[in-house]
């Protein structure tokens, strides 16, 4: 019977994921802060929507306005009956602490009187602060934003043309808006829209936001200065005192007097292969300036053929720059110049003994007194990471931080540096104690003073640093030992005492939104097997003020939908917990035994098992074909201990398989419906494609069939940054040892090998 169901079930799953908006009530509660101590929320009910006003200090709630009266008042301007349980409110904004409503189809906004709860028509919506700011630079649309709307208002005296910019940067016409006309355009947050005049000249570019916005087209500007990169004083070419400017000519450095324009060449040794370049970093006292001299690297070009292009009959040949592991990379070194006057300006030699062979040199920072500057040095191969200080008077270099590394420094995920200039300290992220934590370093004495986030958990990211209060907000994983260690929580840390205050404690992974003054927060948490909960908490101590909503998924469950099942088992060492999920068919029988398939992605840059609630998981479509589908984070993936992560070092072929196999066997012991008798299937894409094929090479006694999509099957062929991050430099025999290509003769089992002919990420 199951053989006739897969297509039907797959269609059902897609339908649930795409259009069943009412099957989960209050999946995401919309909130708008009305000043510092109140917020408006929209709640979903079985009949429609309800809007409430919440007093943040107490959690006391009342209707935001009189729903029935507002429905009656809107009927006239909208020219139709309005249902009080389905008010056409697109967006709520705070104006002087009062709620202002953007109503679908209304020309004016509606303002809510906070005392009476009565809403009355206010100014025209384009004059009420709902406007989208045009951006200066057109860019491709982002693909993942929520559904939203842009209200275009053409205030020019001529028609304008509307174009949507897709994810590849191509434009698609969406017609014309006549002079003085408006249009409500459905779109998605992150999508980009270009407006042109009748001469096809771009007059505005807008980006849709999650909340509904108004795009006023007045022909005045094609962009806003706020969209341009900020010009910070530290890398501005003009000195802080305004006397000098640095420019680059013929790959060399020229100092220019701003008064009169007299120039002096500071260097003559620059050339195409070793050019002086920006950014320019002036000392605060204008006595010194730092630029970079960059030695050129290899330029590898990769080509592919587009056999069936959309815009022509004949195939196209494409080429692009693509460095691979072992290639010679461009390398920058800091160059220091003293600038007491134009006549006396001179180079100050900087000793480079502590920063040979850099992968990168960045984060240039001057001390406030201008006596020294620092920069962050990441060595090629990522086995040296140093914060170096240079004495401006003589170019002497010392290491403020010299990170102890035996395997690799996870620079792409775990670099955080904050100079605390008032106290002469540096806040630094490090795994030196075996977990990813924050340390306070004495910059003058080159001494690590203390770890301010100790314990068997990790700092996932720094949210903000309050220099005055000497506290830092962090996203933490593993903070609550009785929970899944991948759950994200928010915590405040005291930099002096190391005291940690957990601001969230729900048994799930969190996202947080603060009140305008930072005294309160809205926390939303969920799990794959628990629908979202929305809470109001104090930001001082994390205390729960009120639960604003608990999502109701009963409608979804009644369709036969079932959540993934979380499972934890010991890994290869018999000690370490390995976490994963099991997806089962929606129509699974109580005693039905089914084969097991693993969806794998073991990229060391992250952890990949889903943790938050979703209505649809991609693995579910495979499960509904008649399998148990498992997802597992084995050793070698990120965001556990340093030792857990280090398993990947020069060892990508491991892919955590010993942990995965132990986990699957334990899951089958716990639930005999998981049938391992015929072996286990496995599939994945990109790094997961490499992993899937490796399963049949190294573990074909357990995995018997694989589908490998767009895999980087030899790490010498893939992009340089990702592969050298985990496999290291220089290229050694370990690259060949981990290669699916050189080990292909060991493969046993059935393999579906898919290559992405137009793949620009993994060289096919």
N, C-alpha and C positions, 0 to 999 in steps of 0.2 A: 504493500500500500504506500510506503514511504516514497517509492520511486516516482509516484505521480504527484507528489506534493511540493517538491523543491521550488518550482517557479512560483506557485501560488503563495507559498510562505515568504519567499523573497520579496514579492510584490507587497505583501502585508507589512513586512518589516520596513520597506522603503516608505510606504504610506504613513506608518506610525512615526517615522523619523521626520517626515517632511511636512505633514499637514494636520496632525492631530493636536491642535493647539489647546483644546479644552480637556484633554485626557489627564493632564497634570496641572492642578490648580496651584498658583503661587510658586511656580518653579523659580521665577525670578521676580521678586517684589520690587516695583519701581519706587525709588525714594528721591525726594528733593529736600535739601536742607533749607529751612526758612529761618535764616539767621543762625545764631550760635546754639540755641537751646530748643529748637523745634524742627520737626520735619513733617513733610507730607508723604503719605504712602498710598499706593494703589493696590488693593487686594482683589483677588479673583474669587468669586463665589459661584455656586452652582447656577445662579441666575444671570450673572454678569460681573460688574465691577463695583467696588465700593472704595471711596476715597476718605482717608482719615488724617486727622491732625494728631501728632504725637508730641507730648511734652517730654523732652529728653531727660531732665533731672529725675522725673518720677515715673515715666512710662505711661502716664495717663493719656487716654485716647478719646477722641470725639470725632464726629463727622467733620470733614474739612469744609463742607458747605451743605446747604439744603439741596439734596439731589433732585427731589421732585420739582422744587421751584426753579432750579437752573434748567431742567429739561423744558419746563413751560416757557421760560424766558428765551431759550434758544430757538424755539419753534418758529417764531416770527422771522428773525434774521436769516435762518437757514431755509425757510420756506417749506418745512416738513415737520411731521411729528417727531419728537425725540423721546426715546425710552430712557427713563431715569436710571435703569440698571445697565444701560449701554451708552453712557454719555460719550460723545465723539471728541474726547479730549486727547490730543496728540502729545502734549508736552506740558509740564508744569515748571515754572521758573520762580525764583525768589526775587522780589523787588522790594527792597527796604524791609525785608523780613515778612512780606506778605506774599501769598500765592498768586501767581499770574498764570492764566490758562491759555494755551494755544488750542483752538477748537477747529476741527476739520471742517472746511468749507466756509468758515467765518472770516470776514475781512478785518475784524478787530480782535484784540485779545480781551480776555475777561478777567477782571481783578476781583479777588475775594476779600471782603471786609473781615478782618480777623475777629472782630467783636460780635458781629451779627451772623457771620457765615453766609452772607448774601453775596453772590457774584454779579457784577455789572459790567457792561461793555466799556472797554477802555480805548486806548489809541489803536491806530492801524498796526497790524502785526509787524510790518517791515520797519515801523518806527519804535517798536517796543523792546528792542534788544534781543530779538530772536535771530538776528542776521548771521549768516555764515560769512566769515572773513575770506576773501579771495586769497589764493596762494600765488607766490611769485613764479614758482617753477612747476610746470606740468610733470606729472609722474604717472606710472602705471597704477591701475586700481589694485587695492588689496582685496584678497578673495574671501576673507573669513568673517567679515563684519555682520552684525545682525541687521534684519530688515528695518528700513526707515523711510523717510520721505524728505525731498527737497521741494520747497515752494519757490519757483522762479518768478521774479517780478521784473518785467522789462520796463525800465523808466527812460529808455532812450527814445528818440523820435523816429526810429526805423526798426524793421524786423531784425531779430537776431536768430542765429542758428545754434542748435544744441547738439553736442556730441558727447557720447560716453566713451571713456578711454578704458580699454580692457586691460587685463593683467599683463599682456605682452606689449602694451603701449600703443596698440592700434586703436583708431577711432571709428565709431559707428554713429551714423546720423540718427538723431531722435527728433528731427523736424524743426519747425520754426515757431517762434513766439512773436506775435505781432506787437507793434509799438503800443505801449501801455498795457499789454496783456500779462496774464499770469498763467502758471501751469503747476499743478501738483504732480511731481514725478516720483514714482516708486523707485527705490534704489536700496543699496546696502551700505552700511557704515564702512568708510574707507574707499568707496568708489569715487572716481574722479570724473568731473564733468567740465568740458570746454565750451565756452560761449564765443562765437565769432560774429562779426558784422557782415554786411552784404559784400564787402571786399575780401572776405575770408581771412580777415585779420583777427587774431585772438584778442578779445577785450576783457575776458575774465576766466579764471579757472577756480572751481570750487571742489572741496572734498566733503562728502557726506559724513555727518556725525551720527552716533547712535541715536541721539534725540533729533526729532524733526527740526529742521532749520529753514530759514528764509534766505534765498540768494538774490540780493538786489543787484540788478544789472543797470549801471548808470553810465557806462562807457568811460568812467574816469580813470581807472587803474586796472592793470592786468595782474596785480599782485600787491601784497602787503609787505612792508619792510620787516614785520615780525616773522615772516616766513623765511627770510634770509638768515644765514648762519650768523650768530652774534659775533661782533668784533671785540674780543676781549683785549684788555690792555696788555696782557702778557705776550700776545702774539701779534699785536698791531705793529706795523712797520715804522711808525713814528714814535720817537722816544717820549716817555711820560712828561718831560719838561718841554716838549714841543720843538727842541732845537735841531734835532736830526731825524733823518729818515733813512731807512735801509732799502736799497733796491738791488736786484740781481741783473747783471748784464754779461752776456757771453759766458754764462756758467760761473761767474765770479761775484764777489760782494762789493758793493759800492756804497759809501757813506755820503749822504747828501745833507748839506746845511739847508734847513727850511727857509732861512732868511737869506735870500740872494741866490740860492741854488748851486753854490759851489760844491764840487764833488771831489771825493778821493777814493781811489780803488784800494780796498783793504786786502785783496788777494789777487794773485795772478796765476795760480796753479790749477784753477778749476778747468774742467773740460767736459766734453759730452759724456765720457765714461766715469767721471768723478766730479760732478757738478755741485756747486753750493746752492742750497735750496732753502725755502722756508719750512716751517713757520719761523717767524722772528720773535725772539723773547728778550725784551729789554728788562734790565734790572730796575727796581722801583726808583732808584736814585739817578737813573739815566747814565751811570758811569760805565756800564758794560752792556754788551748785547751778545746773544747766543743765536747761531743759526746751525744748520746741518750741512754736512758735506756727504753726498750720497754716491757711493760706488755702484755702478750699474751691474746688473746680474744677467743671467741668461734670459732670452726671450723665446720660449717654446710656443709654437703654434700647433694647435690641434685642428684637424679638419674632419668634417662629416658631410655626407650627401643627403640632402632633402629630396627624396625621390618623387614626391607628389606635392609640390608647393601649391598653395591655394590660388596664387595670383599669376601662374604661368604654366604652360604645358611641360616645358623641359625641366629636368632636375636642376637643383641649385647646389653649388659647393659653398659651404660655410667654413670660416676659419675664425679662431679666437685664441687669445693668450691663455695659457694653462700650464703653470709650472707644476712639476712633479717631484716627488721625493728625490733628494740628491742633487737637484739642479742648483746652479749658482744663483743666489738671491741678491737683490739690491740691498746694500747695507749702509746705514747712515751713522755718522759719528758727530758728536757735538763739537762746534768750533766757537771759541770764545774770543771776544775782542774788547779791549779797553778803549773808551771813548772820552778821555778828558777834554779833548778839543779835536777839531778836524785835522789840524796839523800833527797832533801827537797820537792820533788813534793808531792802535797796533794790535796784532794778534797775540794772544796769550796761549802758549802751548799747553794742552791738556794731556796728562799722562793717561794712555789708554790701556795700561796693563790689566786693569780690573774689568774691562769690557771688550775682550777680543771676540771676534766672530759673532756679532749680534744677529739674532733673529729680528729683534726690534729694540729701538731706543725711543722712549716717549715719556710723557708725564713730566715735562720740564717745569720746574717750579723754583722761583727765586725766594730766598729769605726776605722778610720785610725790610731788613737793613741793607740789602743789596750786597752783602759780603760773600755770599755763596749761593750757588744754585744746585738743584738736585735733578736727577732723572732716573727712570726705571730701565734697567738693562735686563733683557731676556735673551739668553744665549741660544744660538742655533742648537737644536736638540733638546732644549728646555730642561737642562740639568744644572743651570745656574740662573738664579733670579736675584738681582741685587738692586737696592735703592742706593745710588751713589751720590755723594756730595762733592762739589768742585769748589775749591777756594778761588774766588775771583781774582785775588791779588797775584797768585802764582800758578794756578792750574793744577795744584795738588788734589788728588782724588782719594777719598776714603769711603768705606762702605758703612752706611747707616744701618742697612739690613743686608745680610748675606744669607739667603734662605738655604737651610740644609736640605739637600736633595740627593737621594740615592736612585730614584727611578725617574720621575718626571714631575714638573710643576704644571698643574692644570690651569694654564694661563687663560685659556679661552672662557672658562667658566668661573674661576675662583680668584680673579685679581681684583682686589679692592685696596685703594690707597687714599688716605685723607690726611693732609697736613693740618695739624692743630697749632698754628703759628703762635698763638698767644701764650702757649705753655711750652713751646719747643718740642712737641711730641708728634708722633705719626701714628695714625690708626691703620693697622695692616691686617690683611687676611692671610692665614697660613694654615697648613695641615701639619705643622711641625710636631704637634702633640698626638698625632694620629687621627684627628678629626678636624673638619674645616671650621676654624674659629677666628675671632678677632683678638688682636694683641695691641697693646699700647707700647710704643717704642720711644725711648729717649733719644732724640735726634742728635743731641750734642755729644752724648757719651756712647753712641752706637750700641745701645743696650736695650734688650727686650725687658720691659718692666713687669708686665703681667699679661696673662690671658684673661680677658674680661667675659668670655663666654665658655667656661670650661665644662667638660662633661661628655658623655658618650652620645652626642647628638651633633648636628651640623648647622652652621649658618648657611642658609640657602642664598640670601642676598641681603644687602643693607638697603633699607627703605629711606632713612634719613638720619642725619646727625644734627643734634642740637648742641652747638658749641657752648652756649651760655649755660644751659642746664647740665652739661657734661653727660648727656645720655645719647643712646643710639637706638633706633628702631630697626629690628631685623625680622626677616622671614626665616623661621626655624623649622627644621625637620628632625623628628625623633625627640622633640622636647618633652613629650608626655610618654613615659616608658611603657604604659599599658596600651598604647595605640600603635597602629601601623606606622613604622618609622618614616614612611614617605609622606605622611600627612603634613601639610604646611600650616604653621601657626604664626602668630605675630607676638613678638615679645619686645619689652623695653629693657635696656641694659644700662647700668650705671658704670661709667668709665673709670670712676675712682674706686668704688667698692666691689664692682663685679656683680652687684645684686641684680637678679633677673626677675622681671615681673611678666608672667604670661598674660597676654591680653585676650587670648582665646583659649577655650578648652574643649569645644565640641569634638566628638569622636568622628572627625572627618577632615578633609582638606579645605582650607579657608581662602577667601578673598575678603578684603577689608576696604571700607570707605569711611574717611574721617569727616567729622563736622568741620565747619569753617575755622573754628578756633582750636581744633584738635582735642577738645575735652571729651568728645564722645565718638563712637565708631559704630558703623553698621557692619556686622560680620555675617557672611553667608558661607555655610559649610554643607558638605554633602559627601557621600561615598558612592561607589558604583552600585551598592545595594541599599542606599538610604537616600530618599529624595531631599532636596535642599531645605535647610532651616535658616531663617533670617532673624538675627538677634540685634538688639540695641545694647551696647556695653559702654561702661565708663572707660575712658582711655587712661585714667590715672592708675587704676588698680585692676582693670579687666573685669570688674564686677558686672554681672548681668543685670541690666535694668528691666528689660522686657524681651520676651520672644515675640517678634512682630508677626511671624507666620511660620507655620510648618506646612510644607508642600503636601498636597493631597494627591496621591498617585493611584487612588482606587480605580478611577476610570481606566487608566492604562492597564492595571493588573487584570481588570475584568475582560480585557481583550485576549488574555492568554499570555501576554508579555511577561517575561521573567527576567530579573536582573542577573548579571554575572555573579557567581559565587566566589567569595574571597577564600583563599586557602594559604596557609603558611606551613612550611616543613623545613627540616634541617637540610643544610647544604652538604657539600662534599666532606667538610670537616666534622660533621656530626654535631656541630655546636651553633653555627651561624644560621639565623632565621632567613629563609628565602621566601619572598612574597610573590603571589601571583593570583590570577583569577581563572575561573572555568566558565565558559559560555556553553550552555546546553540548548538543544532545539526547543522551540516554543511548545511543541506538541510531544515532548518527551514522555514516554510511558513510565509508570512507577518502577517497573523492573526491567526496563529496556536497556540492553547493553549495546554500546556503540563504540566504534573506533575513535582514537584520539588523534587530533592534529594540533601542532603547535604553530602559532603565529609568532615569528621571532624577529626581533630587532635588538641587537646587542651593542649598538654604538656606545663607546665609552663616554661620550660627551653628556649623556643624560641617563635618566631612568625612564622606562617606557611603558610600564603597565599602567593602565588608566586608574585614576584614583577618585575622580569626581563623577557625579551622576550625569548620565546621558540617556536619552530615549533610544538612541541607536548607536551600536558599536559595529564597526566594519566586520569584526570577527563573527558577529551574530549571523550574517548572511551565509557564511560558510557552515556555521553550526546547524542552521536550518536545512542544510542539504543532507544531514544525517550524521553529524559528528559532535563530539565534545571538542571544543577549541580552547586551548590554554594559552595564556600569556604569562611570562615569568621574567623577573629581573634577577639574573644570576650574577655571580661574582664577575668583576671586570666592568660592570656598569657603574654609574655615578651616584653620588649623594648618600653613601653610607660611610664607613670608615675609610681611611687612606689605604689600609691593608686590603680591604674589599675591592677597592678601585684598582690597586696595583696589579691585580691578576692579569689585567689587559696588557701590561707593559711588555712590548716586543713579543706579544703573545695573543694577537687578535684571533688566531685560529681556535683558541680555547673557547671563546664566546660564552663562557659560563656553562658549558655542556654538562660537566660533572654535577653541577647543582641542579640544572634543569632535569636531568634524568632522575636524580634522587627525588626531586619534587614530584614529578609525574608518577613515579612508582608509589610514593606516599599517598598521592591523591587517589590513585587506583585502589590502594589498600583501604582508604577511608570510604570510598564509594565504588563498590565492585561493578557498577554500571560502566565505568571507564574500562574498556576492553583493550588490553595491550597485546593480545594474543598474536595478531598479525603484524606487529610492529607499529610504530608511530609515524604519521606524516608530518611534514614541516614545510612552511612557506614563509617568504619574506622578500622585501625589496631593498635596493641600495645596499647598505651594510647588512641588512637582513637577507638580501640575496646571497651575499658572500657567506653568511652564517648557514643558510639553508643548504647550500651545496657542501659546505664543510661537514655538515652532519652526516652526509653519505660517505664522506672520505674518512672521517675519524671515528664515527660512532654508528656505522651501518649495522652493527649488531642490535641496535635499538631503533634507529630511524631507518625506514625502508623505502620511503618515497618522498620526493622533495620537488617544490616549484621555486626556482630562484629567479627573481626579477631584477634586472638592471644592477647586478651585483658588482662590487669592486673586488674581483676575484684574485687580483694580484696588487698588493698595496703600493708597488712601485709604479703602477699605471694610473693611480688615482691622484686627486688634487693634493698639493704639497702640504697645506696647513693641517688638514685632518689626519693624514697618515703619519707625518713626522711627530704630531702631538702624542701619539700612542706608540708608534714603532721606533721613534727616535732617529737620530742622525749621528754619524754617517750611515750610509746603507751598508748593512752587513749581511752575513749568511742567514740571520733570523728572518729577513724579508722573504727569502726563497722558502724557508721552512714553513712560513705561515701561508704561502701562496696556494690557492686552489689549482692554479695552472700547473705548477711543478709537482703537485701531489695528485693530479687528476687520475693517474694510473691506479690509485688506491680506492677509487670510487666504486661502491657496490650499491645497487638499488636502482630505482627508476627516477630519472631526473627530467623535469621540464625546465629548460634553460631559456630565459627570455632576455633579449638584449634591446635596450632603448636606442634605436638608430638615431634619434634626435636628442639624445641625453647630453646636456651641457654640464651636468653636475658630475657624473661618473663617466669618464672617457670610455665609450663602448669599444 
